[in-house]
Amino acid sequence: MTGTMITVAPTGAESKKVDAPALPVTLAELTATAKECEALGASIIHVHIRDDDAQPTLDQGRLRDTVAGLREATGLIVQLSSGGSVHDPEADRLAVLDAGPEMASCTMGTVNFGDDVFLNRWEFIVDLHTRMQERGIVPEYEIFDLGQLTTLQRLLARHGLPFGGHVHVDLVMGVPGGMPGTAAALVACEQVIRDLPEGTTFSATGIGRSTLPVMLASLSAGGHLRVGMEDTLTYAKGRAVESNMQLVARAVGFAQLAQRPPLTPSQARELLGVPAR
């Protein structure tokens, strides 16, 4: 792999605006962040949205406006989260696809999520996967634990390849209740990824203090990167993140040091099978 896809996850559903004033929660803030991150080297934006009170929401009108706004303002691949928050019902999470994203996340199993449970039943996973096939939406398979890669093998064997034919997974590491954010855990996952369809790619996300070791391990193993204020609010010990751009800039610097410079959005589209606009 000669380049690095960098995904920015700017908001998430867990952090509060009052605790992180730089968190982009309005469409204007999200659009400005997206434009700046694209200029730095991001190629994908992983999107959660908030309501007028900065609370997580899956409001269909807001989702549609967000997709349209980001597509108009940037060339980034717009990837909506189908996870929402841990409290969102399945019907609302499936309806995320109605907003017409180019990509959407598809989490491959249930996981303890701090003090909560992030529920992903097998039937729900199948429904999400097949709806994306039918609608021409490219999935990113979210993996919180090693066994979920085996679940992905089962899904593909029974229900076929995703739209576009390319399999891409994101290893979400360091969530309390999921796999640790360590190089050893990433290597273990990478061994199983080899059993997925030929050409499968992966990115890795390090939550909180695991951000740096996961980023470095992913680059060394030929993987791609996801960074953003959804995943960490700390840039270094005792130093708060100032913006998503700060995190993207660091990821770009590491990718360049690894001699795998950032892929452009059009290059990422070609790799992932996301149709050109």
Buried (B, 14 or more C-beta within 10 A) or exposed (E): EEBBBBBBBBBBBBBEBEEBEBBBBEBEBBBBBBBBBBEBBBBBBBBBBBEEEBEBBBBEEBBBBBBBBBBEBBBBBBBBBBBBBBEBEBEBBBBBBEBBBBBBBBBBBBBBBEEBEBBBEEEBBBBBBBBBBEEEBBBBBBBBBBEBBEBBBEBBEEEEEBBBEBBBBBBBBBBEBBBBBBBEBBEBBBEBBEEBEEEBBBBBBBBEEBBBBBBBBBBEBEBBBBBBBBBBBEBEEEEEBEBBBBBBBBBBEBBEEBEBBBBBBBBBBEBBBBEEE
